[in-house]
Amino acid sequence: MPSPKFKINDQVNKKRGSIGICLKIESHVGTITKIKEKYNSRNRICYYYEVTWPDNGRRSQHAQHILIPAP
């Protein structure tokens, strides 16, 4: 059974597209406010996170593989 990689109130950064072997990371650090479980087409659980960003309290939802822990 898969488990969530992050918990509520964890600080995360969002990955941006990779260029060769380099990976760019967003400069803003967001806070996880919600965890959602969704089933993919193979009926397996995937975790999605609602992240609140520091600029005007903007919120967005991202899959687990897009986020990395903030340093």
C-alpha positions as a printed Julia matrix, in Angstrom:
71×3 Matrix{Float64}:
  0.0    0.0     0.0
  1.54   3.37   -0.97
  1.85   6.09    1.64
  1.91   9.88    1.31
  5.37  11.39    0.91
  4.45  14.63    2.73
  2.32  15.65    5.7
  0.12  18.67    6.34
  2.18  21.81    7.16
  5.29  20.44    5.39
  7.26  23.04    3.41
  7.73  22.14   -0.27
  9.09  23.49   -3.56
  7.68  22.72   -6.98
  9.84  21.18   -9.69
 10.0   22.99  -13.02
 10.83  21.28  -16.31
 14.2   19.63  -16.58
 16.88  20.78  -18.98
 19.25  17.91  -19.69
 20.46  16.67  -16.33
 19.67  19.95  -14.52
 16.4   20.41  -12.68
 15.02  23.85  -11.98
 13.1   24.47   -8.76
 10.65  27.27   -8.0
 12.02  29.95   -5.68
  8.86  30.13   -3.54
  8.32  27.74   -0.65
  4.75  26.57   -0.18
  2.92  24.86    2.67
  0.8   21.73    2.28
 -2.75  22.33    3.51
 -4.65  19.26    2.22
 -3.9   15.71    1.07
 -6.21  14.01   -1.43
 -6.25  10.4    -2.53
 -7.27   9.75   -6.12
 -7.37   6.55   -8.13
 -5.59   6.37  -11.46
 -6.72   4.38  -14.52
 -5.14   1.23  -13.06
 -7.17   1.68   -9.88
 -4.12   2.53   -7.76
 -4.0    5.32   -5.19
 -2.15   8.49   -6.15
 -1.6   11.34   -3.71
 -2.32  14.96   -4.57
 -1.51  17.91   -2.35
 -3.1   21.33   -2.03
 -0.27  23.82   -1.56
 -0.67  27.39   -0.32
  1.97  29.73   -1.73
  3.22  32.89    0.02
  2.14  35.29   -2.75
 -1.41  36.42   -1.87
 -2.33  33.03   -0.35
 -2.59  31.45   -3.81
 -3.47  27.73   -3.72
 -2.76  25.0    -6.24
 -3.0   21.23   -6.41
 -0.02  19.08   -7.4
  0.78  15.4    -7.73
  3.29  13.9    -5.3
  6.03  13.49   -7.95
  6.02  17.27   -8.75
  6.89  18.38   -5.2
 10.15  18.15   -3.28
 10.91  19.01    0.36
 12.03  22.61    0.89
 15.62  22.99    2.09
